[in-house]
Structures are given as C-alpha cells and as structure tokens.
Amino acid sequence: MKVAVFSTKSYDRQFLEAVNAGYRHDLVFFEPRLTRATASLAQGFPTVCVFVNDELDADAIALLAAGGTRLVATRSAGFNHIDLDAAERAGMAVVRVPAYSPHAVAEHTVALLLALARRIYRAYNRVHEGNFSLEGLLGLDICGKTVGIVGTGRIGAIVARIMHGFGCEILAHDVRPNPDCAECVRYVSLDELLARSDIVTLHCPLTPETHHLIDAGAVSRMKDGVLLLNTSRGPIIDSLAVIEGLKSGKIGYLGLDVYEEEEELFFQDLSDRIIQDDVFARLEVFPNVVITGHQAFFTHDAMTNIAETTLANIRDYETTGACPNLVATQKVAG
C-alpha cells in the first residue's frame, strides 16, 4: 500500500525501511508534522502514518478524506491526537501500536527517579568541570519510601514490580485495577495516594477525565517535598500548578518526559534558537527538575516493535479490511 509517513526522523526511516523489506509497502517519508496545514501532502495516499505530535483534528481529517486517505496508522499506543469521531464520519479507520515496549517506558521512569533522588545530573556536570564537591548533592534512599502509581496498565504494572523490588510500599489508583500487579500494590483512592506517597508517578492515559489531573488542588493534597514523575502524557499535569508547587517546596523533585505544549518543542533540534515557551523555560530554571524530550519509548527494541506492528496493521487492513489493533470510537486513549 502507498503510505505517507509524517513526522519522520532519520531513526523512523531506518527502522521502518528495515522492517518494510518483509512487507513491501510504498513508503513516502515527510519530515513535517501532519496538521491541517500539511494535510495536502497526503493527497492520493490511501494511508497516512503518524506519531504523537501530529494533529489530526476534524479539519485535517476532512482534508485527508478528500484526498483519498482511508486509513490512519499511528506509531503510538495513545491516539488522543486523532479526532476519532471525525474519522468515523469520514469513513476512515484508525489503527495503533498498543504495546511496543512497556519495559522501555517503565525503566526510563525509574531512571528519572534515580537521577533526581541522587542528583546524578548535577554530579555529572560538576565532575565534568573538575568540581568534586558534595555540597548540594545530598540524596534520598528509595528503599522504604511509599510510591503512588496512577494508572496500572502494562507500564504502571512494570513500574510497580520494579519499585517493589526496591523495597517500597506501593499504592495504586486506577479505574480498572490490574490483577497482574495485585500481589505488590494496594489500590486506594486518588486522594489517599496523593496524601501518603513520597513518590508519585503517572502512567494513566490522557482522557477528558485525566486532563490536568494534577492541578493546584492535587498538588496541595500531596506530601511536602514529594517527588513527581510523568512519562505518560503531558496534559495530565497542569504545568502552572506544578511550577507553583516547586516554588513553594510542596514538590521537592520533578521528572518529566512529556510536556503539555511539547508539539512545538520535542523531536527537533532547537539548540540555536530562543525557546519561546515561557512556561517550559520556567521549568528548566529549577535545580530539582529533570526533563527529557519524550524519549522514554526510544530503545532499539521498541522502535523495531513499533515498525513491525505499524506495517503489519497496514497489511492486515489492506488485505482483510480488519485489524486486531483497530481503534474504536468508544475506546479511551492508551
């Protein structure tokens, strides 16, 4: 099938082309994000392949449908960047990659935790400059801490098992408790989780209910000096509320791999430009904040799995009109 691949970086092309040797789709790569402004590039393509920061709103969907697109294949588990209702009205199917490597994201979460707890990022910069002073590098033991996990799907369940191995008490909150981690977590209300946890880590999907789940009220209910992590979706956190929490000391440490306005920042080199996002710039000023650019998923294993599942999804839909990873409009983002 002829496929327009958007938001293409060199690594996307590398993995997709390697796997495509077994599928023989006609892949055409475009570097820009897919938005209503760039949808005309997909004219004549029955399939578009997109990523998390593409914007397939109703206008973009209408333009794609007018150009002959009938399938959207997203290289992600989540699909909150796609207007599913508009796609259904346009007769357009949406397929996703439900589980590419939950271990990659879970392990990156723990990496952020350890970097913050032991101030690895500050120590690295000091030693690199020949400064071996320990002033300002006092860390935290993780063993014995209470970890609150919001969302216990595949990723959250793996984080629970890892942190259980660290000797932590694990509290969890989820609208659908996961029996796979029942032996190491205790499910509680969100309020109890926030009030009791030394470490709070977010692994829930982005839905209308979880948008700004961590707002000023949620921050106020947390323990003083809490360590907060988000490797899920940026808009789950209200960035302005978290900044106020950092300023007051309510939030003692913050680790982010996602950001609610990341579309104009992440996945590109802006090192020679002035960042125009004042909120993001404010977050970068704090010495107890570590931000990575949506790289938690980015491992060799995960990229191979993403390419394999994406191209298999396209083949399945092309040959049978069906696909096990078809997204239904009643589903929530994962």
C-alpha positions, 0 to 999 in steps of 0.5 A: 500500500502507498503510505505517507509517513509524517513526522519522520526522523532519520531513526523512523526511516531506518527502522521502518525501511528495515522492517518494510523489506518483509512487507513491501509497502510504498513508503513516502517519508515527510519530515513535517508534522501532519496538521491541517496545514500539511494535510495536502501532502497526503493527497492520493495516499490511501494511508497516512502514518503518524506519531504523537505530535501530529494533529489530526483534528476534524479539519485535517481529517476532512482534508485527508478524506478528500484526498483519498486517505482511508486509513490512519496508522499511528506509531503510538499506543495513545491516539488522543491526537486523532479526532476519532469521531471525525474519522468515523464520519469520514469513513476512515479507520484508525489503527495503533501500536498498543504495546511496543515496549512497556519495559522501555517506558517503565525503566526510563521512569525509574531512571528519572527517579534515580537521577533526581533522588541522587542528583546524578545530573548535577554530579555529572556536570560538576565532575565534568568541570573538575568540581568534586564537591558534595555540597548540594548533592545530598540524596534520598534512599528509595528503599522504604519510601511509599510510591503512588502509581496512577494508572496500572496498565502494562507500564504502571504494572512494570513500574510497580514490580520494579519499585517493589523490588526496591523495597517500597510500599506501593499504592495504586489508583486506577479505574480498572485495577490490574490483577497482574500487579495485585500481589505488590500494590494496594489500590486506594483512592486518588486522594489517599495516594496523593496524601501518603506517597513520597513518590508519585508517578503517572502512567494513566492515559490522557482522557477528558477525565485525566486532563490536568489531573494534577492541578493546584488542588492535587498538588496541595493534597500531596506530601511536602517535598514529594517527588513527581514523575510523568512519562505518560502524557503531558496534559495530565499535569497542569504545568502552572500548578506544578511550577507553583508547587516547586516554588513553594517546596510542596514538590521537592523533585520533578521528572518529566518526559512529556510536556503539555505544549511539547508539539512545538518543542520535542523531536527537533533540534532547537539548540540555536534558537530562543525557546519561546515557551515561557512556561517550559523555560520556567521549568528548566530554571529549577535545580530539582527538575529533570526533563527529557524530550519524550524519549522514554519509548526510544530503545532499539527494541521498541522502535523495531516493535513499533515498525513491525506492528505499524506495517503489519496493521497496514497489511492486515487492513489492506488485505482483510479490511480488519485489524486486531489493533483497530481503534474504536470510537468508544475506546479511551486513549492508551 
